[in-house]
Amino acid sequence: MASVPVARLTALTQGYGSRRIIEDLDLSIQPGVTGLLGPNGAGKTTLFRTLATITPPQSGTLELFGKPVAGERDARQVRRRIGYLPQDFGYYPAFSITDFVRYCAWLREVPSKEAGSATEKALAAVGLTDRARDRMKSLSGGMLRRAGIAAAIVGSPSLLLLDEPTVGLDPAQRLDFRDLIRSLARAGTAIVLSTHLVEDVGAACDSVLVLRQGRVVHSGTPQQLAEQATPTAPGDSPLERGYMTVLGNHRPAEEAAC
Ligand SMILES: Nc1ncnc2c1ncn2[C@@H]1O[C@H](COP(=O)(O)OP(=O)(O)OP(=O)(O)O)[C@@H](O)[C@H]1O
């Protein structure tokens, strides 16, 4: 039996002013880890902001956890169940890492008597326990990103939206990150992960959506994406070639023969 989608968008139109970025999009997010791929400007962040209930749909509907989100009141109800790591997240530079993550726990309405342990658990999950007192302004890019991931997972959200979470992480940290999202998914968190690193999708995602100019041009497993690859598509792995193929970016056969 098919499970209830964690999120469902129907006939979504979204944009900025009169500029349409996403048009007539139908999309379901299932439990597990969903990778979101697409070139710069495809609309990934715009989609995240819609799923995170930050930007209401210009038209169309959003359902989260099986319920319609039809206005600010509905949005407030579900927001506490959503962890969102934006690409560029704000913070007070003078805050310690603990202050920052605890503040995010407060924003997510984690009960105050649980906030301390939830913060410690989130910091442990990203390997920042020993740096918990460091000030945000003193962190390297990779550590800052890990603090952001801790803020997104604090309080164990049901839906985790991660916009390019591995930017700035070194290879060992990326492997740790993949382990972390696999273990969160095993514990029941639905995760949507936007990235430009196709190999992260192959290693950590159950399904993958490819967005191009605000439209889904592939929805399926990473294996199914790899199977889309044409022989002339550029790329260093079947998955990269499948991705380039569904984007329609690969060179025609006659050019490749030159
Ligand atoms: N606040 C805004 N006002 C006007 N246009 C915007 C705004 N934010 C994004 N856009 C435009 O919307 C389009 C989609 O942007 P979006 O950030 O959603 O893409 P993306 O797929 O996340 O790109 P990237 O991979 O570069 O992060 C782009 O053309 C961008 O210039």
The ligand as an SDF file (V2000), in Angstrom:
LIG
                    3D

 31 33  0  0  0  0  0  0  0  0999 V2000
   13.9170   37.0950   -4.0360 N   0  0  0  0  0  0  0  0  0  0  0  0
   13.9400   36.9640   -5.3600 C   0  0  0  0  0  0  0  0  0  0  0  0
   13.4800   37.9400   -6.1660 N   0  0  0  0  0  0  0  0  0  0  0  0
   13.4770   37.8190   -7.5150 C   0  0  0  0  0  0  0  0  0  0  0  0
   13.9550   36.7110   -8.1620 N   0  0  0  0  0  0  0  0  0  0  0  0
   14.4430   35.7230   -7.4110 C   0  0  0  0  0  0  0  0  0  0  0  0
   14.4690   35.7850   -5.9720 C   0  0  0  0  0  0  0  0  0  0  0  0
   15.0040   34.6320   -5.5040 N   0  0  0  0  0  0  0  0  0  0  0  0
   15.3140   33.8850   -6.5950 C   0  0  0  0  0  0  0  0  0  0  0  0
   14.9750   34.5300   -7.7250 N   0  0  0  0  0  0  0  0  0  0  0  0
   15.1300   34.0220   -9.1010 C   0  0  0  0  0  0  0  0  0  0  0  0
   14.3850   32.8300   -9.1910 O   0  0  0  0  0  0  0  0  0  0  0  0
   15.0700   31.8660  -10.0140 C   0  0  0  0  0  0  0  0  0  0  0  0
   15.1780   30.5550   -9.2330 C   0  0  0  0  0  0  0  0  0  0  0  0
   16.0300   30.8000   -8.1270 O   0  0  0  0  0  0  0  0  0  0  0  0
   16.2970   29.6830   -7.0180 P   0  0  0  0  0  0  0  0  0  0  0  0
   17.1670   30.3160   -5.9860 O   0  0  0  0  0  0  0  0  0  0  0  0
   15.0070   29.0890   -6.5910 O   0  0  0  0  0  0  0  0  0  0  0  0
   17.1150   28.6070   -7.8780 O   0  0  0  0  0  0  0  0  0  0  0  0
   18.0450   27.4210   -7.3870 P   0  0  0  0  0  0  0  0  0  0  0  0
   17.6890   26.2340   -8.2170 O   0  0  0  0  0  0  0  0  0  0  0  0
   17.9710   27.2620   -5.9190 O   0  0  0  0  0  0  0  0  0  0  0  0
   19.4860   27.9620   -7.8220 O   0  0  0  0  0  0  0  0  0  0  0  0
   20.9510   27.6870   -7.1730 P   0  0  0  0  0  0  0  0  0  0  0  0
   21.3400   26.2840   -7.5740 O   0  0  0  0  0  0  0  0  0  0  0  0
   21.8020   28.7090   -7.8780 O   0  0  0  0  0  0  0  0  0  0  0  0
   20.8670   27.9020   -5.7120 O   0  0  0  0  0  0  0  0  0  0  0  0
   16.3990   32.4910  -10.3860 C   0  0  0  0  0  0  0  0  0  0  0  0
   16.2950   32.9980  -11.7000 O   0  0  0  0  0  0  0  0  0  0  0  0
   16.5760   33.6130   -9.3930 C   0  0  0  0  0  0  0  0  0  0  0  0
   17.2860   34.6900   -9.9590 O   0  0  0  0  0  0  0  0  0  0  0  0
  1  2  1  0
  2  3  1  0
  2  7  2  0
  3  4  2  0
  4  5  1  0
  5  6  2  0
  6  7  1  0
  6 10  1  0
  7  8  1  0
  8  9  2  0
  9 10  1  0
 10 11  1  0
 11 12  1  0
 11 30  1  0
 12 13  1  0
 13 14  1  0
 13 28  1  0
 14 15  1  0
 15 16  1  0
 16 17  2  0
 16 18  1  0
 16 19  1  0
 19 20  1  0
 20 21  2  0
 20 22  1  0
 20 23  1  0
 23 24  1  0
 24 25  2  0
 24 26  1  0
 24 27  1  0
 28 29  1  0
 28 30  1  0
 30 31  1  0
M  END
$$$$
